[in-house]
């Protein structure tokens, strides 16, 4: 009797199946390797389930932690006890303090803390100007126990990202000085007009700060100047940073992973509530026409030659892009869509009501075990559509379609 020889096609198919199975195993092992260090795999990490509440450590179930982090995806407008939407400061002045010290070399975030945070800050800068076109932003680097001004107050997200990218390429170096950074931010924000916000956002990856003096004296000056400090720690919690945030009415958070960092920073794109010290003042804005010329002329924002520019209707100086603040006369230069995006924060859509009944999302037609119901049209939306409506559309699409048919 002859020996059975399987056909070549069968052998090739079996080899492909084994190869695919091996790939799945390798991918699973790689994910496990990145999830935690090898020496941590036999532990439950129960310390990660401890949270600080009013100075007391409390144990929190893992499910509660997941629910808490998921809440950042639903950054919808808040209402007061009477159901009214709070007034917001839509004209913002923000200083971002970015830690570029040796502590940002750690590789617990991939590829390291520095580049992971840089990607999240780029998304934050773009989101700030998308949500608030009349935002003025400045960047400060913390390294070598000094604070370095990366960019002046301005309204060009591309320019801020480009300048920050150049600094990141130099690499992390030395130690961070929180006080030096706060003093520089204080000098930038203290003279801002009372109808604008004064905010500092700190991205900190060190476990210590090297300060030349008493940082509590700097804290007192921040409070007197009505400056709000918000901070996100990539390293473990640092008490002095948390204390400064609490004293100035800001938010302090400790990030758990890269996605959590992006969600925490995205929460700062929504304009903050109106503060009691702020004064409502009518602000003059201009709608500059864009002009093209055959001969180049200097722009006032960069002092470079350009053939295409926006002409200020008040002083007739030229700027490269809008929205911006005219360097000559200080007039806010915007377009009608910019004003529309700002107006959405003053009259946002109503909060949707969480509903646990099974239904299909009226927008994307996905099946849901629970969702969000519009209080006006009573249609159901999934989590993603609810977030998109409140952050981007600013209108219920069903209610808007009904209004358009009338």
C-alpha positions as CSV (number, residue, x, y, z in Angstrom):
1,X,0.0,0.0,0.0
2,X,1.2,3.5,-0.9
3,X,1.6,6.3,1.6
4,X,-1.1,9.0,1.4
5,X,0.3,12.3,0.4
6,X,-2.0,15.3,1.1
7,X,-2.5,17.8,-1.8
8,X,-0.3,20.9,-1.8
9,X,-3.2,23.2,-1.5
10,X,-4.2,21.5,1.8
11,X,-0.7,21.9,3.2
12,X,-0.5,25.6,2.2
13,X,-3.9,26.3,3.8
14,X,-2.8,24.5,7.0
15,X,0.4,26.4,7.2
16,X,-1.4,29.7,6.7
17,X,-3.8,28.8,9.5
18,X,-1.0,28.1,11.9
19,X,0.8,31.3,10.9
20,X,-2.3,33.4,11.6
21,X,-2.8,31.7,15.0
22,X,0.8,32.4,15.9
23,X,0.4,36.1,14.8
24,X,-2.6,36.4,17.1
25,X,-0.6,34.9,20.0
26,X,2.3,37.2,19.4
27,X,0.0,40.3,19.2
28,X,-1.7,39.3,22.5
29,X,1.7,38.8,24.2
30,X,2.9,42.2,22.9
31,X,-0.2,43.9,24.2
32,X,0.3,42.3,27.6
33,X,4.0,43.3,27.6
34,X,3.1,47.0,26.9
35,X,0.2,46.9,29.4
36,X,2.5,46.6,32.4
37,X,6.0,45.8,33.4
38,X,7.0,42.2,33.8
39,X,7.6,42.4,37.5
40,X,4.0,43.8,38.0
41,X,2.1,41.0,36.3
42,X,1.5,38.9,39.4
43,X,0.0,41.8,41.4
44,X,-3.5,43.2,41.3
45,X,-2.3,46.8,41.8
46,X,-4.8,47.5,44.5
47,X,-3.1,50.8,45.2
48,X,-4.4,52.1,41.9
49,X,-7.9,51.8,43.3
50,X,-7.2,54.3,46.1
51,X,-8.4,57.8,45.5
52,X,-8.0,61.0,47.6
53,X,-11.3,62.5,48.8
54,X,-11.0,65.5,51.1
55,X,-7.5,64.4,52.2
56,X,-8.6,60.8,53.0
57,X,-7.7,57.7,50.9
58,X,-10.8,55.7,49.9
59,X,-11.0,52.4,48.1
60,X,-12.8,52.5,44.7
61,X,-14.0,49.6,42.7
62,X,-12.5,49.2,39.2
63,X,-15.9,49.6,37.6
64,X,-16.3,53.0,39.3
65,X,-12.9,54.0,37.9
66,X,-14.0,53.1,34.4
67,X,-17.2,55.0,34.7
68,X,-15.3,58.1,36.0
69,X,-12.9,58.1,33.0
70,X,-15.7,57.5,30.6
71,X,-17.5,60.6,31.8
72,X,-14.8,62.8,30.1
73,X,-16.2,61.7,26.8
74,X,-19.5,63.4,27.7
75,X,-18.4,66.9,28.3
76,X,-21.8,68.5,27.9
77,X,-22.9,71.9,29.2
78,X,-23.8,72.1,32.8
79,X,-27.0,73.7,34.1
80,X,-27.7,75.3,37.5
81,X,-30.5,74.4,39.9
82,X,-33.0,76.5,37.9
83,X,-32.0,74.8,34.7
84,X,-30.3,77.9,33.2
85,X,-27.1,77.6,31.2
86,X,-24.2,79.4,33.1
87,X,-22.5,82.3,31.5
88,X,-19.1,81.5,30.1
89,X,-15.9,83.5,29.4
90,X,-15.6,83.0,25.7
91,X,-12.7,85.5,25.3
92,X,-9.8,83.5,26.8
93,X,-6.2,84.2,27.7
94,X,-4.3,80.9,28.3
95,X,-0.7,80.1,29.2
96,X,0.3,76.4,28.8
97,X,3.3,75.4,30.9
98,X,5.0,72.3,29.5
99,X,7.4,70.3,31.5
100,X,10.5,69.4,29.4
101,X,12.7,68.2,32.2
102,X,14.4,64.8,32.8
103,X,11.2,63.4,34.3
104,X,9.6,63.4,30.9
105,X,12.2,60.8,29.7
106,X,10.3,58.0,31.5
107,X,8.9,55.3,29.1
108,X,5.8,54.4,31.1
109,X,4.0,56.3,28.3
110,X,4.8,55.2,24.8
111,X,7.2,56.2,23.3
112,X,8.0,58.3,26.3
113,X,6.2,60.9,28.5
114,X,7.5,63.8,26.5
115,X,6.3,62.8,23.0
116,X,3.1,61.3,24.4
117,X,2.3,64.6,26.1
118,X,3.3,66.6,23.0
119,X,0.8,64.7,20.9
120,X,-2.0,65.4,23.5
121,X,-1.0,69.1,23.7
122,X,-1.2,69.5,19.9
123,X,-4.7,68.2,20.0
124,X,-5.5,70.6,22.9
125,X,-4.2,73.6,21.0
126,X,-6.2,72.8,18.0
127,X,-9.3,72.2,20.1
128,X,-8.9,75.5,22.0
129,X,-9.0,77.5,18.8
130,X,-11.8,75.4,17.3
131,X,-14.0,75.9,20.4
132,X,-13.0,79.5,21.1
133,X,-11.7,81.5,18.0
134,X,-11.1,84.6,20.2
135,X,-8.6,82.7,22.4
136,X,-5.1,84.1,23.0
137,X,-2.5,81.4,23.8
138,X,1.1,81.4,25.0
139,X,3.5,78.5,25.6
140,X,6.2,78.2,28.3
141,X,8.8,75.4,28.6
142,X,10.1,74.2,32.0
143,X,13.6,72.8,32.0
144,X,17.1,73.3,33.5
145,X,15.4,74.9,36.5
146,X,14.2,77.8,34.3
147,X,11.2,78.9,32.4
148,X,11.6,79.6,28.7
149,X,9.0,81.5,26.6
150,X,8.2,79.4,23.5
151,X,5.5,81.7,22.0
152,X,3.9,85.0,22.8
153,X,0.2,85.4,23.2
154,X,-1.3,84.7,19.8
155,X,-4.2,83.1,17.9
156,X,-2.4,80.9,15.4
157,X,-2.5,77.2,16.4
158,X,-0.1,76.3,13.5
159,X,2.5,78.7,14.8
160,X,2.2,77.5,18.4
161,X,2.6,73.9,17.4
162,X,5.5,74.6,15.1
163,X,7.4,76.5,17.8
164,X,6.7,73.8,20.4
165,X,7.8,71.1,18.0
166,X,11.2,72.9,17.6
167,X,11.6,72.9,21.4
168,X,10.6,69.2,21.8
169,X,13.2,68.2,19.2
170,X,15.9,69.6,21.5
171,X,14.9,66.9,24.1
172,X,14.1,66.9,27.8
173,X,16.9,68.2,30.0
174,X,17.5,69.2,33.6
175,X,14.9,69.8,36.3
176,X,11.7,71.7,36.3
177,X,11.0,74.9,38.3
178,X,7.3,75.4,38.9
179,X,7.7,78.8,40.5
180,X,9.7,80.2,37.6
181,X,7.0,79.1,35.2
182,X,4.2,80.6,37.3
183,X,6.0,83.9,37.7
184,X,6.4,84.2,33.9
185,X,2.8,83.2,33.3
186,X,1.8,85.8,35.9
187,X,3.7,88.5,34.1
188,X,1.8,87.6,30.9
189,X,-1.7,87.4,32.3
190,X,-1.8,90.0,35.1
191,X,-2.6,92.9,32.8
192,X,-5.3,91.2,30.7
193,X,-8.6,93.1,30.5
194,X,-11.3,92.1,33.0
195,X,-13.8,90.8,30.4
196,X,-11.3,88.0,29.5
197,X,-10.3,84.8,31.4
198,X,-6.8,84.3,32.9
199,X,-5.9,80.7,32.8
200,X,-2.8,78.6,33.2
201,X,-2.7,74.9,32.2
202,X,0.3,73.0,33.5
203,X,1.4,69.6,32.1
204,X,3.9,68.3,34.7
205,X,5.9,65.1,34.5
206,X,8.3,65.5,37.4
207,X,8.0,64.4,41.0
208,X,9.7,67.6,42.4
209,X,10.2,71.2,41.7
210,X,13.4,73.3,42.1
211,X,12.3,76.8,43.0
212,X,14.4,79.8,43.8
213,X,12.1,81.2,46.4
214,X,8.8,80.8,48.3
215,X,6.3,79.4,45.9
216,X,3.5,80.2,48.3
217,X,4.2,83.9,47.8
218,X,3.7,83.3,44.1
219,X,0.5,81.6,44.9
220,X,-0.7,84.7,46.7
221,X,0.1,86.9,43.7
222,X,-1.8,84.5,41.4
223,X,-4.9,84.7,43.7
224,X,-4.7,88.6,43.8
225,X,-4.5,88.7,39.9
226,X,-7.5,86.3,39.6
227,X,-5.5,83.7,37.7
228,X,-6.9,80.1,37.6
229,X,-4.3,77.3,37.5
230,X,-5.3,73.9,36.1
231,X,-2.7,71.1,36.1
232,X,-2.4,67.5,34.9
233,X,0.4,65.3,36.4
234,X,1.9,62.6,34.3
235,X,3.9,61.5,37.3
236,X,2.3,60.7,40.6
237,X,0.4,63.4,42.4
238,X,2.4,66.3,43.7
239,X,0.9,68.1,46.7
240,X,2.0,71.7,46.0
241,X,0.7,71.5,42.5
242,X,-2.7,70.2,43.7
243,X,-2.7,72.9,46.5
244,X,-2.1,75.7,43.9
245,X,-5.0,74.4,41.7
246,X,-7.4,74.2,44.7
247,X,-6.5,77.7,46.0
248,X,-7.0,79.3,42.6
249,X,-10.2,77.5,41.7
250,X,-8.7,75.3,39.1
251,X,-8.7,71.5,38.4
252,X,-6.0,69.1,39.3
253,X,-5.8,65.6,37.7
254,X,-3.4,62.7,37.5
255,X,-3.5,60.8,34.2
256,X,-3.6,57.0,34.0
257,X,-2.7,56.5,30.4
258,X,-2.3,58.2,27.0
259,X,-6.0,58.2,26.2
260,X,-6.9,59.5,29.7
261,X,-4.4,62.3,29.2
262,X,-6.1,63.4,25.9
263,X,-9.5,63.3,27.6
264,X,-8.4,65.4,30.5
265,X,-6.9,68.0,28.2
266,X,-10.0,68.0,26.0
267,X,-12.0,69.0,29.0
268,X,-10.2,72.3,29.0
269,X,-11.3,73.3,25.5
270,X,-14.8,74.2,26.8
271,X,-14.8,77.9,27.9
272,X,-14.9,78.2,31.8
273,X,-17.7,79.6,33.7
274,X,-17.9,83.4,34.2
275,X,-16.1,84.5,37.3
276,X,-17.4,86.9,39.9
277,X,-14.5,89.3,39.4
278,X,-15.0,89.5,35.6
279,X,-16.8,92.6,34.1
280,X,-19.2,92.3,31.1
281,X,-18.0,94.8,28.6
282,X,-19.0,95.2,25.0
283,X,-16.1,94.2,22.9
284,X,-15.5,95.7,19.5
285,X,-14.6,93.2,16.7
286,X,-13.8,93.6,13.1
287,X,-14.6,91.5,10.0
288,X,-11.5,92.1,7.8
289,X,-11.7,91.5,4.0
290,X,-9.0,89.4,2.4
291,X,-7.0,91.3,-0.3
292,X,-4.7,89.9,-2.9
293,X,-2.1,92.1,-4.5
294,X,0.5,91.9,-7.3
295,X,3.1,93.5,-5.1
296,X,4.1,92.1,-1.7
297,X,3.6,94.0,1.5
298,X,4.6,93.5,5.1
299,X,2.2,91.9,7.6
300,X,2.1,93.3,11.1
301,X,2.0,89.9,12.8
302,X,5.3,88.4,11.5
303,X,6.9,91.3,9.6
304,X,7.1,89.1,6.5
305,X,6.3,89.9,2.9
306,X,3.0,88.5,1.7
307,X,0.7,88.9,-1.4
308,X,-2.5,87.8,0.4
309,X,-3.6,89.4,3.7
310,X,-6.6,90.4,5.8
311,X,-6.9,94.2,6.2
312,X,-8.0,95.6,9.5
313,X,-11.1,97.7,9.0
314,X,-10.0,100.1,11.8
315,X,-6.3,100.8,11.1
316,X,-5.9,99.2,7.7
317,X,-2.9,97.1,8.8
318,X,-2.4,93.6,7.3
319,X,-2.5,90.3,9.1
320,X,-1.7,86.8,7.7
321,X,-4.6,85.0,9.1
322,X,-7.8,85.3,11.2
323,X,-9.0,85.0,13.9
324,X,-6.3,87.1,15.5
325,X,-5.8,90.3,17.4
326,X,-4.6,93.3,15.4
327,X,-1.0,94.0,16.4
328,X,-1.5,97.8,15.7
329,X,-4.8,98.7,17.2
330,X,-5.7,95.7,19.3
331,X,-9.0,95.0,17.5
332,X,-10.2,91.4,17.4
333,X,-10.3,90.3,13.7
334,X,-12.7,87.4,13.2
335,X,-15.1,85.9,10.6
336,X,-18.8,85.3,10.9
337,X,-18.3,81.5,11.4
338,X,-16.0,82.3,14.3
339,X,-18.7,84.4,16.0
340,X,-21.1,81.6,15.4
341,X,-18.9,79.0,17.1
342,X,-18.5,81.3,20.1
343,X,-22.3,81.9,20.3
344,X,-22.9,78.2,20.6
345,X,-21.3,78.2,24.1
346,X,-23.7,80.9,25.3
347,X,-26.8,79.1,24.1
348,X,-25.9,75.4,23.8
349,X,-28.3,72.6,23.2
350,X,-30.2,71.2,26.1
351,X,-28.8,68.3,28.1
352,X,-30.1,65.0,26.9
353,X,-31.7,62.7,29.4
354,X,-30.1,59.3,30.0
355,X,-32.5,56.5,29.2
356,X,-31.9,52.8,30.0
357,X,-34.5,51.4,27.6
358,X,-33.4,49.5,24.5
359,X,-33.6,51.4,21.2
360,X,-31.8,52.3,18.0
361,X,-29.9,55.6,17.6
362,X,-31.9,57.9,15.4
363,X,-28.6,59.3,14.0
364,X,-26.3,56.3,13.3
365,X,-29.0,53.5,13.6
366,X,-26.9,51.5,16.0
367,X,-28.6,49.2,18.5
368,X,-28.4,50.4,22.1
369,X,-29.2,48.9,25.5
370,X,-29.3,52.5,26.9
371,X,-28.8,55.9,25.4
372,X,-29.6,59.6,25.6
373,X,-33.0,61.1,24.9
374,X,-33.6,64.6,23.5
375,X,-36.1,66.4,25.8
376,X,-37.7,68.2,22.9
377,X,-38.1,65.6,20.1
378,X,-37.9,62.5,22.4
379,X,-35.5,60.7,20.0
380,X,-32.7,58.5,21.3
381,X,-29.0,58.9,20.6
382,X,-26.0,56.8,21.4
383,X,-23.0,58.0,23.5
384,X,-20.9,59.0,20.4
385,X,-23.7,60.9,18.8
386,X,-24.6,62.6,22.0
387,X,-21.0,63.8,22.4
388,X,-20.8,64.9,18.8
389,X,-24.1,66.9,19.1
390,X,-23.0,68.8,22.2
391,X,-19.4,69.4,21.2
392,X,-19.6,69.9,17.4
393,X,-23.1,70.3,16.0
394,X,-24.5,72.3,19.0
395,X,-28.0,71.4,17.8
396,X,-30.2,68.3,17.9
397,X,-30.3,67.2,14.2
398,X,-33.9,65.9,14.5
399,X,-35.1,69.2,16.1
400,X,-33.2,71.2,13.5
401,X,-34.8,69.2,10.6
402,X,-38.3,69.7,12.1
403,X,-37.6,73.5,12.3
404,X,-36.3,73.6,8.7
405,X,-39.5,72.0,7.4
406,X,-41.8,74.6,9.0
